[in-house]
Amino acid sequence: MPRFCSSCGAPIGRTAPVACPACGKEHWLTTSRAAAALVVHEGRLLLTRRGLEPWLGRWCAPSGFCDGPEHPAATAERETLEEAGLRVRVTGYLGHWVDEYLPGEEGGVEPQWCAVSYYHAVPAGDLELRLDPREVSDAGWFLPDELPRPLAPPSNGARIYAAWREAFRAGRLETLLADR
Ligand SMILES: [Zn+2]
């Protein structure tokens, strides 16, 4: 994020929101869109163990950043296929959580945030997992009361999976997806 103005190249030296002292261009804080798939099969949730930073070694739903204009529901399906080798179909929406993905630095580098849309999903093909070792070190299907720890993201993980457990228990894994 801008230590230098993207318009005129002048050093800015403080975090956005800020106007460039040289040309006046305004710089804003931005958040990257991402999505996750909460895949349930026979009462168990698919979780993967992160094989890369940040949050290395923590457990989370298959997830990743949206590719440009990609719809987050499509991202959730694509990431599950890429990370776990599992073809899935999104069936509902749980909610949206924002987390700090990379911390900021001195000298005007803003923290980077990810805004993750969490979708319910079910397997849409065979159930064999084929993990991508560049992203995932382990994976498994877990009962709602036996989710592995620690969860990712560190700040919101517990909250997100508590919300999922509540939706699961209430049978609310299919919702209207009016934007698909
Ligand atoms: Zn400028």
Backbone and ligand atoms as CSV (ligand in chain L), in Angstrom:
chain,resi,resn,atom,element,x,y,z
A,1,MET,N,N,0.852,-1.192,0.000
A,1,MET,CA,C,0.000,0.000,0.000
A,1,MET,C,C,0.883,1.235,0.000
A,2,PRO,N,N,0.335,2.400,-0.294
A,2,PRO,CA,C,1.177,3.484,-0.805
A,2,PRO,C,C,2.134,4.090,0.215
A,3,ARG,N,N,3.407,3.836,0.027
A,3,ARG,CA,C,4.418,4.647,0.663
A,3,ARG,C,C,4.793,5.772,-0.303
A,4,PHE,N,N,4.502,5.477,-1.595
A,4,PHE,CA,C,4.727,6.480,-2.634
A,4,PHE,C,C,3.406,6.700,-3.356
A,5,CYS,N,N,3.196,7.903,-3.804
A,5,CYS,CA,C,1.949,8.228,-4.493
A,5,CYS,C,C,1.871,7.469,-5.814
A,6,SER,N,N,0.726,6.804,-6.060
A,6,SER,CA,C,0.570,6.052,-7.305
A,6,SER,C,C,0.383,6.987,-8.495
A,7,SER,N,N,0.124,8.258,-8.219
A,7,SER,CA,C,-0.103,9.192,-9.312
A,7,SER,C,C,1.172,9.937,-9.710
A,8,CYS,N,N,1.885,10.488,-8.707
A,8,CYS,CA,C,3.058,11.314,-9.048
A,8,CYS,C,C,4.367,10.754,-8.501
A,9,GLY,N,N,4.299,9.710,-7.674
A,9,GLY,CA,C,5.532,9.086,-7.185
A,9,GLY,C,C,6.139,9.743,-5.962
A,10,ALA,N,N,5.541,10.809,-5.471
A,10,ALA,CA,C,6.087,11.483,-4.289
A,10,ALA,C,C,5.951,10.576,-3.064
A,11,PRO,N,N,6.933,10.638,-2.146
A,11,PRO,CA,C,6.794,9.860,-0.914
A,11,PRO,C,C,5.632,10.384,-0.071
A,12,ILE,N,N,4.882,9.462,0.544
A,12,ILE,CA,C,3.730,9.874,1.333
A,12,ILE,C,C,4.025,9.774,2.819
A,13,GLY,N,N,4.558,8.627,3.248
A,13,GLY,CA,C,5.096,8.533,4.601
A,13,GLY,C,C,4.094,8.475,5.727
A,14,ARG,N,N,2.827,8.302,5.398
A,14,ARG,CA,C,1.892,8.014,6.487
A,14,ARG,C,C,0.725,7.226,5.938
A,15,THR,N,N,0.046,6.548,6.843
A,15,THR,CA,C,-0.948,5.594,6.375
A,15,THR,C,C,-2.203,6.296,5.873
A,16,ALA,N,N,-2.839,5.639,4.898
A,16,ALA,CA,C,-4.109,6.138,4.373
A,16,ALA,C,C,-5.179,6.042,5.453
A,17,PRO,N,N,-6.266,6.806,5.366
A,17,PRO,CA,C,-6.570,7.725,4.263
A,17,PRO,C,C,-5.730,8.995,4.356
A,18,VAL,N,N,-5.156,9.366,3.213
A,18,VAL,CA,C,-4.247,10.507,3.184
A,18,VAL,C,C,-4.243,11.086,1.771
A,19,ALA,N,N,-4.064,12.396,1.674
A,19,ALA,CA,C,-3.901,13.019,0.371
A,19,ALA,C,C,-2.413,13.215,0.124
A,20,CYS,N,N,-1.967,12.933,-1.092
A,20,CYS,CA,C,-0.555,13.112,-1.443
A,20,CYS,C,C,-0.170,14.574,-1.231
A,21,PRO,N,N,0.924,14.819,-0.464
A,21,PRO,CA,C,1.320,16.201,-0.215
A,21,PRO,C,C,1.788,16.930,-1.480
A,22,ALA,N,N,2.193,16.169,-2.507
A,22,ALA,CA,C,2.688,16.807,-3.731
A,22,ALA,C,C,1.564,17.113,-4.720
A,23,CYS,N,N,0.710,16.127,-4.996
A,23,CYS,CA,C,-0.281,16.332,-6.058
A,23,CYS,C,C,-1.729,16.310,-5.561
A,24,GLY,N,N,-1.933,15.929,-4.321
A,24,GLY,CA,C,-3.279,15.980,-3.767
A,24,GLY,C,C,-4.118,14.734,-4.003
A,25,LYS,N,N,-3.564,13.750,-4.740
A,25,LYS,CA,C,-4.347,12.522,-4.972
A,25,LYS,C,C,-4.673,11.863,-3.627
A,26,GLU,N,N,-5.912,11.405,-3.524
A,26,GLU,CA,C,-6.328,10.774,-2.268
A,26,GLU,C,C,-6.081,9.271,-2.307
A,27,HIS,N,N,-5.521,8.776,-1.213
A,27,HIS,CA,C,-5.262,7.334,-1.086
A,27,HIS,C,C,-6.143,6.793,0.020
A,28,TRP,N,N,-6.780,5.655,-0.263
A,28,TRP,CA,C,-7.747,5.076,0.668
A,28,TRP,C,C,-7.270,3.729,1.156
A,29,LEU,N,N,-7.796,3.348,2.303
A,29,LEU,CA,C,-7.558,1.990,2.791
A,29,LEU,C,C,-8.451,1.035,1.999
A,30,THR,N,N,-7.896,-0.091,1.614
A,30,THR,CA,C,-8.692,-1.061,0.868
A,30,THR,C,C,-8.606,-2.425,1.551
A,31,THR,N,N,-9.547,-3.263,1.222
A,31,THR,CA,C,-9.619,-4.611,1.781
A,31,THR,C,C,-9.797,-5.573,0.624
A,32,SER,N,N,-9.045,-6.672,0.634
A,32,SER,CA,C,-9.145,-7.644,-0.458
A,32,SER,C,C,-10.302,-8.600,-0.223
A,33,ARG,N,N,-11.043,-8.857,-1.292
A,33,ARG,CA,C,-12.171,-9.792,-1.188
A,33,ARG,C,C,-11.664,-11.229,-1.197
A,34,ALA,N,N,-12.294,-12.062,-0.380
A,34,ALA,CA,C,-11.937,-13.479,-0.323
A,34,ALA,C,C,-13.191,-14.272,0.015
A,35,ALA,N,N,-13.088,-15.592,-0.088
A,35,ALA,CA,C,-14.240,-16.436,0.223
A,35,ALA,C,C,-13.772,-17.769,0.761
A,36,ALA,N,N,-14.658,-18.403,1.512
A,36,ALA,CA,C,-14.373,-19.710,2.106
A,36,ALA,C,C,-15.561,-20.627,1.913
A,37,ALA,N,N,-15.280,-21.934,1.822
A,37,ALA,CA,C,-16.343,-22.937,1.658
A,37,ALA,C,C,-16.433,-23.791,2.913
A,38,LEU,N,N,-17.606,-23.768,3.550
A,38,LEU,CA,C,-17.887,-24.612,4.708
A,38,LEU,C,C,-18.583,-25.861,4.171
A,39,VAL,N,N,-17.770,-26.854,3.818
A,39,VAL,CA,C,-18.290,-28.038,3.134
A,39,VAL,C,C,-18.701,-29.071,4.175
A,40,VAL,N,N,-19.953,-29.491,4.105
A,40,VAL,CA,C,-20.466,-30.478,5.056
A,40,VAL,C,C,-20.848,-31.746,4.310
A,41,HIS,N,N,-20.415,-32.871,4.883
A,41,HIS,CA,C,-20.818,-34.174,4.352
A,41,HIS,C,C,-21.081,-35.109,5.529
A,42,GLU,N,N,-22.263,-35.689,5.569
A,42,GLU,CA,C,-22.662,-36.603,6.644
A,42,GLU,C,C,-22.376,-36.027,8.023
A,43,GLY,N,N,-22.743,-34.766,8.182
A,43,GLY,CA,C,-22.645,-34.137,9.502
A,43,GLY,C,C,-21.255,-33.706,9.915
A,44,ARG,N,N,-20.320,-33.758,8.989
A,44,ARG,CA,C,-18.958,-33.344,9.325
A,44,ARG,C,C,-18.512,-32.204,8.421
A,45,LEU,N,N,-17.678,-31.349,8.996
A,45,LEU,CA,C,-17.175,-30.167,8.284
A,45,LEU,C,C,-15.757,-30.422,7.786
A,46,LEU,N,N,-15.511,-30.064,6.554
A,46,LEU,CA,C,-14.162,-30.177,5.988
A,46,LEU,C,C,-13.307,-28.995,6.437
A,47,LEU,N,N,-12.195,-29.294,7.092
A,47,LEU,CA,C,-11.234,-28.235,7.429
A,47,LEU,C,C,-9.865,-28.635,6.913
A,48,THR,N,N,-9.107,-27.609,6.528
A,48,THR,CA,C,-7.736,-27.834,6.057
A,48,THR,C,C,-6.775,-27.156,7.015
A,49,ARG,N,N,-5.572,-27.709,7.083
A,49,ARG,CA,C,-4.551,-27.113,7.938
A,49,ARG,C,C,-3.624,-26.290,7.056
A,50,ARG,N,N,-3.431,-25.026,7.427
A,50,ARG,CA,C,-2.674,-24.118,6.571
A,50,ARG,C,C,-1.207,-24.527,6.489
A,51,GLY,N,N,-0.735,-24.626,5.255
A,51,GLY,CA,C,0.654,-24.992,5.025
A,51,GLY,C,C,1.502,-23.792,4.650
A,52,LEU,N,N,0.956,-22.593,4.832
A,52,LEU,CA,C,1.718,-21.388,4.489
A,52,LEU,C,C,1.321,-20.235,5.406
A,53,GLU,N,N,2.171,-19.241,5.444
A,53,GLU,CA,C,1.883,-18.044,6.236
A,53,GLU,C,C,0.896,-17.155,5.482
A,54,PRO,N,N,0.126,-16.300,6.110
A,54,PRO,CA,C,0.056,-16.224,7.565
A,54,PRO,C,C,-0.792,-17.363,8.144
A,55,TRP,N,N,-0.698,-17.527,9.445
A,55,TRP,CA,C,-1.528,-18.494,10.173
A,55,TRP,C,C,-1.119,-19.928,9.875
A,56,LEU,N,N,0.149,-20.136,9.574
A,56,LEU,CA,C,0.693,-21.471,9.314
A,56,LEU,C,C,0.308,-22.428,10.447
A,57,GLY,N,N,-0.185,-23.605,10.065
A,57,GLY,CA,C,-0.497,-24.641,11.048
A,57,GLY,C,C,-1.889,-24.538,11.645
A,58,ARG,N,N,-2.565,-23.432,11.407
A,58,ARG,CA,C,-3.940,-23.308,11.919
A,58,ARG,C,C,-4.926,-23.959,10.956
A,59,TRP,N,N,-6.092,-24.322,11.488
A,59,TRP,CA,C,-7.133,-24.997,10.707
A,59,TRP,C,C,-8.172,-23.995,10.228
A,60,CYS,N,N,-8.626,-24.189,8.994
A,60,CYS,CA,C,-9.662,-23.292,8.471
A,60,CYS,C,C,-10.383,-23.974,7.313
A,61,ALA,N,N,-11.502,-23.383,6.927
A,61,ALA,CA,C,-12.210,-23.850,5.738
A,61,ALA,C,C,-11.382,-23.504,4.508
A,62,PRO,N,N,-11.474,-24.312,3.446
A,62,PRO,CA,C,-10.786,-23.954,2.199
A,62,PRO,C,C,-11.193,-22.538,1.790
A,63,SER,N,N,-10.203,-21.740,1.441
A,63,SER,CA,C,-10.506,-20.327,1.213
A,63,SER,C,C,-9.398,-19.665,0.411
A,64,GLY,N,N,-9.720,-18.505,-0.140
A,64,GLY,CA,C,-8.713,-17.766,-0.881
A,64,GLY,C,C,-9.272,-16.465,-1.417
A,65,PHE,N,N,-8.404,-15.715,-2.068
A,65,PHE,CA,C,-8.792,-14.404,-2.585
A,65,PHE,C,C,-9.582,-14.536,-3.887
A,66,CYS,N,N,-10.510,-13.623,-4.072
A,66,CYS,CA,C,-11.271,-13.572,-5.316
A,66,CYS,C,C,-10.349,-13.105,-6.431
A,67,ASP,N,N,-10.520,-13.738,-7.573
A,67,ASP,CA,C,-9.688,-13.467,-8.731
A,67,ASP,C,C,-10.335,-12.311,-9.509
A,68,GLY,N,N,-9.881,-11.074,-9.265
A,68,GLY,CA,C,-10.478,-9.925,-9.949
A,68,GLY,C,C,-11.968,-9.835,-9.678
A,69,PRO,N,N,-12.777,-9.863,-10.742
A,69,PRO,CA,C,-14.224,-9.690,-10.563
A,69,PRO,C,C,-14.951,-10.959,-10.138
A,70,GLU,N,N,-14.237,-12.022,-9.894
A,70,GLU,CA,C,-14.867,-13.308,-9.563
A,70,GLU,C,C,-15.858,-13.166,-8.406
A,71,HIS,N,N,-17.028,-13.796,-8.552
A,71,HIS,CA,C,-18.018,-13.807,-7.469
A,71,HIS,C,C,-17.469,-14.675,-6.320
A,72,PRO,N,N,-17.652,-14.223,-5.074
A,72,PRO,CA,C,-17.067,-14.995,-3.969
A,72,PRO,C,C,-17.599,-16.426,-3.857
A,73,ALA,N,N,-18.818,-16.673,-4.279
A,73,ALA,CA,C,-19.321,-18.054,-4.244
A,73,ALA,C,C,-18.514,-18.926,-5.209
A,74,ALA,N,N,-18.152,-18.357,-6.341
A,74,ALA,CA,C,-17.311,-19.082,-7.305
A,74,ALA,C,C,-15.910,-19.274,-6.738
A,75,THR,N,N,-15.417,-18.262,-6.018
A,75,THR,CA,C,-14.105,-18.379,-5.371
A,75,THR,C,C,-14.102,-19.533,-4.376
A,76,ALA,N,N,-15.158,-19.631,-3.576
A,76,ALA,CA,C,-15.236,-20.686,-2.572
A,76,ALA,C,C,-15.170,-22.064,-3.232
A,77,GLU,N,N,-15.899,-22.218,-4.338
A,77,GLU,CA,C,-15.894,-23.503,-5.043
A,77,GLU,C,C,-14.525,-23.774,-5.674
A,78,ARG,N,N,-13.950,-22.749,-6.282
A,78,ARG,CA,C,-12.650,-22.923,-6.949
A,78,ARG,C,C,-11.552,-23.246,-5.946
A,79,GLU,N,N,-11.518,-22.522,-4.832
A,79,GLU,CA,C,-10.450,-22.739,-3.854
A,79,GLU,C,C,-10.519,-24.141,-3.232
A,80,THR,N,N,-11.746,-24.630,-3.047
A,80,THR,CA,C,-11.881,-25.977,-2.467
A,80,THR,C,C,-11.331,-27.022,-3.438
A,81,LEU,N,N,-11.579,-26.790,-4.718
A,81,LEU,CA,C,-11.035,-27.702,-5.727
A,81,LEU,C,C,-9.512,-27.599,-5.769
A,82,GLU,N,N,-8.978,-26.371,-5.719
A,82,GLU,CA,C,-7.523,-26.197,-5.808
A,82,GLU,C,C,-6.799,-26.728,-4.573
A,83,GLU,N,N,-7.325,-26.437,-3.392
A,83,GLU,CA,C,-6.606,-26.775,-2.153
A,83,GLU,C,C,-6.829,-28.218,-1.719
A,84,ALA,N,N,-8.059,-28.706,-1.901
A,84,ALA,CA,C,-8.394,-30.028,-1.369
A,84,ALA,C,C,-8.756,-31.036,-2.452
A,85,GLY,N,N,-8.791,-30.595,-3.704
A,85,GLY,CA,C,-9.112,-31.503,-4.802
A,85,GLY,C,C,-10.561,-31.936,-4.810
A,86,LEU,N,N,-11.405,-31.174,-4.112
A,86,LEU,CA,C,-12.795,-31.582,-3.943
A,86,LEU,C,C,-13.714,-30.638,-4.710
A,87,ARG,N,N,-14.542,-31.232,-5.583
A,87,ARG,CA,C,-15.533,-30.442,-6.304
A,87,ARG,C,C,-16.731,-30.222,-5.388
A,88,VAL,N,N,-17.126,-28.960,-5.187
A,88,VAL,CA,C,-18.252,-28.662,-4.291
A,88,VAL,C,C,-19.224,-27.702,-4.957
A,89,ARG,N,N,-20.412,-27.645,-4.360
A,89,ARG,CA,C,-21.454,-26.721,-4.818
A,89,ARG,C,C,-21.905,-25.890,-3.625
A,90,VAL,N,N,-21.876,-24.590,-3.780
A,90,VAL,CA,C,-22.330,-23.681,-2.730
A,90,VAL,C,C,-23.849,-23.795,-2.582
A,91,THR,N,N,-24.307,-23.880,-1.320
A,91,THR,CA,C,-25.747,-24.025,-1.054
A,91,THR,C,C,-26.325,-22.879,-0.234
A,92,GLY,N,N,-25.460,-22.078,0.372
A,92,GLY,CA,C,-25.981,-21.018,1.238
A,92,GLY,C,C,-24.872,-20.102,1.702
A,93,TYR,N,N,-25.293,-19.062,2.391
A,93,TYR,CA,C,-24.365,-18.035,2.840
A,93,TYR,C,C,-24.425,-17.946,4.360
A,94,LEU,N,N,-23.266,-17.916,5.004
A,94,LEU,CA,C,-23.235,-17.783,6.465
A,94,LEU,C,C,-23.000,-16.341,6.888
A,95,GLY,N,N,-21.967,-15.708,6.355
A,95,GLY,CA,C,-21.668,-14.341,6.775
A,95,GLY,C,C,-20.308,-13.883,6.290
A,96,HIS,N,N,-19.928,-12.704,6.733
A,96,HIS,CA,C,-18.778,-11.982,6.193
A,96,HIS,C,C,-17.919,-11.503,7.363
A,97,TRP,N,N,-16.661,-11.884,7.379
A,97,TRP,CA,C,-15.767,-11.467,8.455
A,97,TRP,C,C,-14.518,-10.825,7.854
A,98,VAL,N,N,-14.053,-9.776,8.497
A,98,VAL,CA,C,-12.864,-9.058,8.026
A,98,VAL,C,C,-11.721,-9.305,9.004
A,99,ASP,N,N,-10.568,-9.673,8.483
A,99,ASP,CA,C,-9.401,-9.933,9.315
A,99,ASP,C,C,-8.162,-9.255,8.761
A,100,GLU,N,N,-7.255,-8.929,9.679
A,100,GLU,CA,C,-5.961,-8.399,9.257
A,100,GLU,C,C,-5.141,-9.568,8.719
A,101,TYR,N,N,-4.722,-9.451,7.467
A,101,TYR,CA,C,-4.016,-10.536,6.798
A,101,TYR,C,C,-2.503,-10.344,6.930
A,102,LEU,N,N,-2.048,-9.139,6.709
A,102,LEU,CA,C,-0.643,-8.797,6.916
A,102,LEU,C,C,-0.602,-7.522,7.746
A,103,PRO,N,N,0.234,-7.493,8.775
A,103,PRO,CA,C,0.272,-6.289,9.612
A,103,PRO,C,C,0.911,-5.113,8.880
A,104,GLY,N,N,0.589,-3.911,9.317
A,104,GLY,CA,C,1.224,-2.729,8.749
A,104,GLY,C,C,2.663,-2.593,9.215
A,105,GLU,N,N,3.374,-1.659,8.604
A,105,GLU,CA,C,4.766,-1.416,8.986
A,105,GLU,C,C,4.966,0.068,9.200
A,106,GLU,N,N,6.011,0.372,9.941
A,106,GLU,CA,C,6.409,1.778,10.088
A,106,GLU,C,C,6.676,2.373,8.707
A,107,GLY,N,N,6.491,3.651,8.564
A,107,GLY,CA,C,6.813,4.312,7.293
A,107,GLY,C,C,5.644,4.360,6.342
A,108,GLY,N,N,4.430,4.131,6.848
A,108,GLY,CA,C,3.268,4.365,6.006
A,108,GLY,C,C,2.764,3.170,5.242
A,109,VAL,N,N,3.179,1.939,5.616
A,109,VAL,CA,C,2.629,0.765,4.945
A,109,VAL,C,C,1.410,0.294,5.744
A,110,GLU,N,N,0.241,0.326,5.091
A,110,GLU,CA,C,-0.983,-0.047,5.784
A,110,GLU,C,C,-1.041,-1.555,5.989
A,111,PRO,N,N,-1.732,-1.982,7.038
A,111,PRO,CA,C,-2.024,-3.412,7.135
A,111,PRO,C,C,-2.897,-3.826,5.959
A,112,GLN,N,N,-2.822,-5.099,5.607
A,112,GLN,CA,C,-3.705,-5.587,4.541
A,112,GLN,C,C,-4.804,-6.426,5.178
A,113,TRP,N,N,-6.018,-6.143,4.757
A,113,TRP,CA,C,-7.161,-6.868,5.289
A,113,TRP,C,C,-7.741,-7.786,4.229
A,114,CYS,N,N,-8.297,-8.901,4.713
A,114,CYS,CA,C,-9.095,-9.736,3.829
A,114,CYS,C,C,-10.520,-9.741,4.358
A,115,ALA,N,N,-11.449,-9.605,3.461
A,115,ALA,CA,C,-12.868,-9.626,3.787
A,115,ALA,C,C,-13.419,-10.927,3.229
A,116,VAL,N,N,-13.722,-11.857,4.107
A,116,VAL,CA,C,-14.023,-13.219,3.662
A,116,VAL,C,C,-15.516,-13.513,3.774
A,117,SER,N,N,-16.105,-13.906,2.649
A,117,SER,CA,C,-17.495,-14.362,2.626
A,117,SER,C,C,-17.495,-15.871,2.850
A,118,TYR,N,N,-18.232,-16.319,3.859
A,118,TYR,CA,C,-18.286,-17.748,4.184
A,118,TYR,C,C,-19.567,-18.357,3.620
A,119,TYR,N,N,-19.383,-19.385,2.788
A,119,TYR,CA,C,-20.512,-20.067,2.141
A,119,TYR,C,C,-20.639,-21.499,2.637
A,120,HIS,N,N,-21.883,-21.946,2.770
A,120,HIS,CA,C,-22.140,-23.360,2.980
A,120,HIS,C,C,-21.990,-24.075,1.645
A,121,ALA,N,N,-21.513,-25.320,1.695
A,121,ALA,CA,C,-21.330,-26.068,0.454
A,121,ALA,C,C,-21.435,-27.561,0.734
A,122,VAL,N,N,-21.673,-28.295,-0.352
A,122,VAL,CA,C,-21.717,-29.762,-0.266
A,122,VAL,C,C,-20.840,-30.334,-1.382
A,123,PRO,N,N,-20.323,-31.549,-1.180
A,123,PRO,CA,C,-19.534,-32.166,-2.247
A,123,PRO,C,C,-20.393,-32.361,-3.489
A,124,ALA,N,N,-19.761,-32.181,-4.644
A,124,ALA,CA,C,-20.501,-32.312,-5.903
A,124,ALA,C,C,-19.863,-33.373,-6.789
A,125,GLY,N,N,-19.017,-34.175,-6.215
A,125,GLY,CA,C,-18.369,-35.225,-7.002
A,125,GLY,C,C,-17.847,-36.278,-6.045
A,126,ASP,N,N,-16.762,-36.916,-6.433
A,126,ASP,CA,C,-16.247,-37.950,-5.532
A,126,ASP,C,C,-15.585,-37.300,-4.317
A,127,LEU,N,N,-15.445,-38.071,-3.251
A,127,LEU,CA,C,-15.090,-37.510,-1.940
A,127,LEU,C,C,-13.603,-37.594,-1.630
A,128,GLU,N,N,-12.840,-38.132,-2.543
A,128,GLU,CA,C,-11.417,-38.278,-2.261
A,128,GLU,C,C,-10.743,-36.898,-2.225
A,129,LEU,N,N,-9.987,-36.650,-1.146
A,129,LEU,CA,C,-9.278,-35.369,-1.034
A,129,LEU,C,C,-7.917,-35.486,-1.704
A,130,ARG,N,N,-7.584,-34.472,-2.493
A,130,ARG,CA,C,-6.240,-34.394,-3.088
A,130,ARG,C,C,-5.676,-33.047,-2.708
A,131,LEU,N,N,-4.860,-33.041,-1.667
A,131,LEU,CA,C,-4.397,-31.775,-1.087
A,131,LEU,C,C,-3.284,-31.172,-1.919
A,132,ASP,N,N,-3.298,-29.857,-2.023
A,132,ASP,CA,C,-2.201,-29.141,-2.657
A,132,ASP,C,C,-1.174,-28.840,-1.572
A,133,PRO,N,N,-0.020,-29.518,-1.606
A,133,PRO,CA,C,0.956,-29.380,-0.512
A,133,PRO,C,C,1.569,-27.981,-0.414
A,134,ARG,N,N,1.377,-27.162,-1.449
A,134,ARG,CA,C,1.895,-25.792,-1.364
A,134,ARG,C,C,1.038,-24.932,-0.436
A,135,GLU,N,N,-0.218,-25.355,-0.253
A,135,GLU,CA,C,-1.121,-24.527,0.540
A,135,GLU,C,C,-1.639,-25.212,1.798
A,136,VAL,N,N,-1.701,-26.544,1.754
A,136,VAL,CA,C,-2.400,-27.283,2.804
A,136,VAL,C,C,-1.516,-28.432,3.276
A,137,SER,N,N,-1.348,-28.567,4.611
A,137,SER,CA,C,-0.515,-29.655,5.114
A,137,SER,C,C,-1.334,-30.851,5.585
A,138,ASP,N,N,-2.636,-30.645,5.818
A,138,ASP,CA,C,-3.478,-31.733,6.291
A,138,ASP,C,C,-4.931,-31.310,6.069
A,139,ALA,N,N,-5.829,-32.277,6.136
A,139,ALA,CA,C,-7.257,-31.962,6.018
A,139,ALA,C,C,-8.044,-33.099,6.620
A,140,GLY,N,N,-9.285,-32.808,6.995
A,140,GLY,CA,C,-10.133,-33.864,7.529
A,140,GLY,C,C,-11.560,-33.392,7.680
A,141,TRP,N,N,-12.433,-34.364,7.994
A,141,TRP,CA,C,-13.856,-34.094,8.206
A,141,TRP,C,C,-14.111,-34.174,9.703
A,142,PHE,N,N,-14.697,-33.122,10.265
A,142,PHE,CA,C,-14.785,-33.015,11.726
A,142,PHE,C,C,-16.231,-32.819,12.184
A,143,LEU,N,N,-16.568,-33.483,13.292
A,143,LEU,CA,C,-17.867,-33.264,13.916
A,143,LEU,C,C,-17.902,-31.853,14.497
A,144,PRO,N,N,-19.111,-31.234,14.534
A,144,PRO,CA,C,-19.211,-29.838,14.990
A,144,PRO,C,C,-18.585,-29.575,16.356
A,145,ASP,N,N,-18.689,-30.563,17.259
A,145,ASP,CA,C,-18.132,-30.344,18.598
A,145,ASP,C,C,-16.682,-30.778,18.713
A,146,GLU,N,N,-16.115,-31.232,17.610
A,146,GLU,CA,C,-14.738,-31.751,17.678
A,146,GLU,C,C,-13.855,-31.078,16.634
A,147,LEU,N,N,-14.083,-29.795,16.406
A,147,LEU,CA,C,-13.239,-29.086,15.433
A,147,LEU,C,C,-11.834,-28.963,15.991
A,148,PRO,N,N,-10.825,-29.104,15.134
A,148,PRO,CA,C,-9.435,-29.028,15.601
A,148,PRO,C,C,-9.063,-27.601,15.978
A,149,ARG,N,N,-8.034,-27.454,16.753
A,149,ARG,CA,C,-7.512,-26.155,17.159
A,149,ARG,C,C,-6.013,-26.130,16.843
A,150,PRO,N,N,-5.404,-24.966,16.691
A,150,PRO,CA,C,-6.050,-23.667,16.685
A,150,PRO,C,C,-6.692,-23.371,15.338
A,151,LEU,N,N,-7.731,-22.528,15.376
A,151,LEU,CA,C,-8.437,-22.154,14.160
A,151,LEU,C,C,-7.858,-20.861,13.585
A,152,ALA,N,N,-8.081,-20.662,12.301
A,152,ALA,CA,C,-7.714,-19.411,11.633
A,152,ALA,C,C,-8.985,-18.771,11.098
A,153,PRO,N,N,-8.972,-17.440,10.994
A,153,PRO,CA,C,-7.962,-16.495,11.476
A,153,PRO,C,C,-7.929,-16.443,13.003
A,154,PRO,N,N,-6.774,-16.053,13.549
A,154,PRO,CA,C,-6.632,-16.049,15.002
A,154,PRO,C,C,-7.677,-15.191,15.707
A,155,SER,N,N,-8.010,-14.035,15.123
A,155,SER,CA,C,-8.919,-13.124,15.821
A,155,SER,C,C,-10.374,-13.570,15.715
A,156,ASN,N,N,-10.802,-13.986,14.540
A,156,ASN,CA,C,-12.220,-14.273,14.315
A,156,ASN,C,C,-12.551,-15.756,14.210
A,157,GLY,N,N,-11.537,-16.622,14.168
A,157,GLY,CA,C,-11.791,-18.044,13.916
A,157,GLY,C,C,-12.847,-18.635,14.839
A,158,ALA,N,N,-12.693,-18.434,16.136
A,158,ALA,CA,C,-13.629,-19.040,17.087
A,158,ALA,C,C,-15.049,-18.550,16.830
A,159,ARG,N,N,-15.176,-17.267,16.542
A,159,ARG,CA,C,-16.481,-16.652,16.286
A,159,ARG,C,C,-17.129,-17.236,15.009
A,160,ILE,N,N,-16.317,-17.354,13.960
A,160,ILE,CA,C,-16.833,-17.848,12.681
A,160,ILE,C,C,-17.359,-19.279,12.824
A,161,TYR,N,N,-16.578,-20.131,13.487
A,161,TYR,CA,C,-16.987,-21.540,13.550
A,161,TYR,C,C,-18.095,-21.753,14.584
A,162,ALA,N,N,-18.209,-20.836,15.546
A,162,ALA,CA,C,-19.372,-20.875,16.445
A,162,ALA,C,C,-20.633,-20.516,15.664
A,163,ALA,N,N,-20.523,-19.546,14.777
A,163,ALA,CA,C,-21.664,-19.162,13.943
A,163,ALA,C,C,-22.044,-20.309,13.013
A,164,TRP,N,N,-21.016,-20.972,12.463
A,164,TRP,CA,C,-21.296,-22.128,11.596
A,164,TRP,C,C,-22.020,-23.226,12.378
A,165,ARG,N,N,-21.527,-23.530,13.601
A,165,ARG,CA,C,-22.114,-24.595,14.424
A,165,ARG,C,C,-23.600,-24.298,14.692
A,166,GLU,N,N,-23.887,-23.029,14.964
A,166,GLU,CA,C,-25.265,-22.631,15.233
A,166,GLU,C,C,-26.139,-22.848,13.990
A,167,ALA,N,N,-25.623,-22.454,12.831
A,167,ALA,CA,C,-26.364,-22.640,11.583
A,167,ALA,C,C,-26.561,-24.126,11.295
A,168,PHE,N,N,-25.515,-24.894,11.538
A,168,PHE,CA,C,-25.585,-26.345,11.315
A,168,PHE,C,C,-26.674,-26.962,12.186
A,169,ARG,N,N,-26.662,-26.625,13.470
A,169,ARG,CA,C,-27.634,-27.204,14.415
A,169,ARG,C,C,-29.057,-26.794,14.068
A,170,ALA,N,N,-29.203,-25.587,13.535
A,170,ALA,CA,C,-30.536,-25.080,13.193
A,170,ALA,C,C,-30.978,-25.559,11.807
A,171,GLY,N,N,-30.113,-26.296,11.116
A,171,GLY,CA,C,-30.469,-26.780,9.782
A,171,GLY,C,C,-30.523,-25.679,8.737
A,172,ARG,N,N,-29.731,-24.633,8.957
A,172,ARG,CA,C,-29.764,-23.490,8.023
A,172,ARG,C,C,-28.565,-23.489,7.074
A,173,LEU,N,N,-28.325,-24.597,6.412
A,173,LEU,CA,C,-27.162,-24.660,5.519
A,173,LEU,C,C,-27.532,-24.354,4.070
A,174,GLU,N,N,-28.829,-24.125,3.833
A,174,GLU,CA,C,-29.255,-23.682,2.507
A,174,GLU,C,C,-29.967,-22.348,2.688
A,175,THR,N,N,-29.497,-21.355,1.959
A,175,THR,CA,C,-30.118,-20.026,2.033
A,175,THR,C,C,-30.321,-19.499,0.619
A,176,LEU,N,N,-31.126,-18.466,0.528
A,176,LEU,CA,C,-31.311,-17.790,-0.749
A,176,LEU,C,C,-29.968,-17.207,-1.200
A,177,LEU,N,N,-29.623,-17.421,-2.466
A,177,LEU,CA,C,-28.414,-16.817,-3.036
A,177,LEU,C,C,-28.861,-15.989,-4.237
A,178,ALA,N,N,-29.432,-14.836,-3.946
A,178,ALA,CA,C,-30.083,-14.047,-4.980
A,178,ALA,C,C,-29.105,-13.472,-5.994
A,179,ASP,N,N,-27.813,-13.420,-5.643
A,179,ASP,CA,C,-26.824,-12.795,-6.531
A,179,ASP,C,C,-26.074,-13.811,-7.372
A,180,ARG,N,N,-26.511,-15.051,-7.386
A,180,ARG,CA,C,-25.818,-16.062,-8.206
A,180,ARG,C,C,-26.498,-16.261,-9.529
L,1,ZN,ZN,ZN,1.010,12.519,-5.712
